């Protein structure tokens, strides 16, 4: 039974990987990812967390694509819990310090994104975050969840375009 003041503790491990794009000379890298941890005491509203990441590219255009895969069945964005799974939404914005973005679909590449063209790791070394990853737990799902700890993995793959 779930009560309005039930505490759910959710943790999500983020893994960032790069894969080669269509051209061997272009490279793109993701860095500054960190784990997300939610402590939920009010299940009557959506809970969102946004964190910055740094995307750096060797191409002058700075174009890249991103693909997200969750740890659930068929790559679904879910957290495993005591009795069931808890779904979550993933959004990406190619600008830092954002609280909303484009919804990502598990296993589907979102292309046409841009970062600065300062060279691989230079922008990140200068402390310039360039993107936002936003995760949301929906109130309807939270209200049905069993109290306890939930955890999951989200893998992000990026490629130069």
C-alpha positions in Angstrom: 0.0 0.0 0.0 1.3 3.4 -0.9 0.7 6.4 1.3 1.0 10.1 0.3 4.1 10.5 2.5 5.9 7.3 1.5 9.5 7.8 0.7 10.9 6.3 -2.4 14.6 6.4 -2.9 15.7 6.1 -6.6 19.2 6.0 -8.0 20.2 5.9 -11.6 23.7 5.1 -12.8 24.6 7.0 -16.0 27.0 5.5 -18.5 28.3 7.8 -21.4 29.8 6.2 -24.5 30.9 7.5 -27.9 30.7 5.6 -31.1 32.3 6.5 -34.4 30.1 8.6 -36.8 30.1 8.2 -40.5 33.5 9.9 -40.9 36.7 8.6 -39.2 38.1 12.1 -38.8 35.3 13.5 -36.7 35.1 12.7 -33.0 32.7 13.6 -30.3 32.9 13.0 -26.6 30.5 13.2 -23.6 31.8 14.0 -20.1 30.7 15.4 -16.8 28.0 12.8 -16.3 26.9 12.1 -12.8 24.5 9.7 -11.1 21.0 10.9 -10.3 19.4 10.3 -6.9 15.8 11.1 -6.1 14.3 11.2 -2.6 10.6 11.5 -2.9 8.2 12.4 -0.1 5.3 13.8 -2.2 4.0 11.5 -4.9 1.3 13.9 -6.0 3.5 15.8 -8.4 6.1 15.0 -11.1 9.7 15.0 -9.9 12.4 16.2 -12.3 16.1 16.5 -12.0 18.3 18.3 -14.6 22.1 18.0 -14.8 24.6 19.4 -17.2 27.0 17.4 -19.3 29.8 18.5 -21.6 29.8 17.5 -25.3 32.9 18.2 -27.2 33.6 17.6 -30.9 36.5 17.9 -33.3 34.3 19.0 -36.2 33.8 22.7 -36.8 30.1 22.2 -37.1 29.9 20.4 -33.7 27.0 18.3 -34.9 26.2 15.1 -33.1 23.4 12.6 -32.4 22.5 10.9 -29.1 20.8 7.6 -28.4 19.6 6.6 -24.9 19.0 3.1 -23.7 17.5 2.2 -20.3 18.1 -0.9 -18.2 14.5 -2.2 -18.6 13.1 -4.7 -21.1 13.9 -3.8 -24.7 15.9 -0.8 -23.4 13.0 0.8 -21.6 13.6 3.7 -19.2 12.7 2.0 -15.9 14.0 1.6 -12.4 13.8 -1.8 -10.7 12.1 -1.7 -7.3 10.9 -4.0 -4.5 7.7 -5.2 -6.3 7.7 -3.7 -9.8 9.5 -1.3 -12.1 9.1 2.5 -12.0 9.2 4.2 -15.5 10.9 7.5 -16.0 11.1 10.0 -18.9 14.4 11.2 -20.4 14.9 14.5 -22.2 18.0 16.0 -23.8 18.7 19.7 -24.5 21.8 20.7 -26.5 22.2 23.8 -24.2 23.3 23.8 -20.6 21.2 24.8 -17.6 17.9 23.7 -19.1 14.9 22.1 -17.3 13.2 20.8 -20.4 14.3 19.3 -23.7 13.4 16.9 -26.5 12.0 13.6 -25.2 14.3 10.7 -26.0 12.9 7.3 -27.1 14.7 4.2 -26.0 17.1 3.0 -28.7 16.3 5.8 -31.1 18.9 8.2 -32.2 18.1 11.9 -31.9 20.2 13.7 -34.5 20.9 17.3 -35.6 22.2 18.5 -32.2 25.1 20.9 -31.9 27.9 21.8 -29.5 30.7 24.3 -29.9 33.5 23.4 -32.3 36.4 24.2 -29.9 38.0 20.7 -30.4 37.8 17.5 -28.5 37.9 18.2 -24.8 39.0 21.9 -25.1 35.5 23.2 -24.3 35.1 20.8 -21.4 38.6 21.6 -20.1 37.6 25.2 -20.0 34.6 24.3 -17.9 31.9 24.9 -20.5 29.0 22.6 -20.0 27.0 22.3 -23.3 24.0 20.1 -22.7 21.3 19.2 -20.2 20.0 15.7 -19.3 16.6 15.8 -17.7 15.0 12.9 -15.9 11.4 12.9 -14.8 9.4 10.5 -12.5 5.6 11.0 -13.2 3.2 11.5 -10.3 0.8 8.7 -11.6 3.7 6.2 -11.6 4.9 7.4 -8.2 1.5 7.1 -6.6 1.3 3.4 -7.7 4.9 2.6 -6.6 5.7 0.5 -3.5 7.9 2.2 -0.9 11.5 1.2 -1.1 14.7 1.6 -3.1 14.7 1.7 -6.9 17.8 1.7 -9.2 18.6 1.5 -12.8 21.0 2.2 -15.6 20.8 4.7 -18.4 23.3 4.4 -21.3 23.9 7.4 -23.5 25.7 6.9 -26.9 26.8 9.9 -29.0 28.2 10.1 -32.5 29.6 12.8 -34.7 27.4 13.8 -37.7 
